[in-house]
Amino acid sequence: MKTDASQPEVVNPSRLAVLERRAPAYVALDCETRAAVDTACAAYHLNRKEQTLRGWACLENGPIRPLRMHGRLMWPTAKLRELCGVA
């Protein structure tokens, strides 16, 4: 089956919603304005799995220590910038 290259591909709106949920958009680390970010965002910037960061927090043996706020782990943005070499 041939498709015409001049016509744009039609994406099912429900499929688009699934794709958008799977690919969260994170702010670049040098543009981040928050003092600390959640585990998912920190893991994205460090190119690690979230569970790795949770292990670092539990065992206190990682290159960065999180803050604990209301039972949640928050990772300092300044320390993330140092680890990633972002000015």
N, C-alpha and C positions, 0 to 999 in steps of 0.2 A: 504494500500500500504506500503510495507516494503522498507526501504532504507538501502543501504550497509554502515555500519559505517566506513569502510576503505576508502571510497571515500570522498574527501572534498566537502563541499557544494559550488555550483556554484552561484555566485551573479551577477546579471545583472549589467553591468557597469553604466548604467544610474541611477539605484537604489542606487549604491554605492556613486555616486556623490551627490545625495539628502541626504543621511545619513551623508556624510562628511560636507555638508553645515549646517546641523542642529546641529551638535555637534562641536562647535569651540573649539580648543585646546588653553587653557590659560597656560601661564608659571606660575610655582609655585611662590607664593609671595616672598619667601626667595631667589629665583633666579632671580627675576625681576630686570632689569638694568635700566629701564626708571624711571625718576624722578616723573612722573605722568602718570596715565593710563586713558583710556576713560571710559565712564559710564558703558558700557557693561562689561568690565573687572572688574571694581570695584564692580558692582552688583554681579558678579559671586563669587568673593572672600568674599563678605559680606553675601552671601546667601540671597539676597534681589532682588526684581524686579527692573529693570531699572527705572521705573516710581517712585518708592519710593525714589531713590536717586535724581531724578529730583525735587521731592517735597521738599526734604531736602534743595536743592539748592535754590529753589524759596522762601520758607518760612524762610530759614536760622535757622532751628530748629533741625537739625540732629546732630549726634555725630561727623561729619566730614564736613568740608567746602571745596567746590571745588575751583579750580582756573578757571578763565574764559579766554580762549585763542582763539581769533578770532571767538567769538560767540559760542564756544564749551566749554563743561564742562570737566575739567581734574582733576582727583582725586589724591592727593599726595600719593605716594607709602609709604613714611615713616609713614604717619598717618594711612594708611590701615594696615601696619604691627603692629602698636600699638594696633589698635582695635581688630585685629585677634590674637594678642599674639604671633606673629612670631618674632623671634630674628633677 
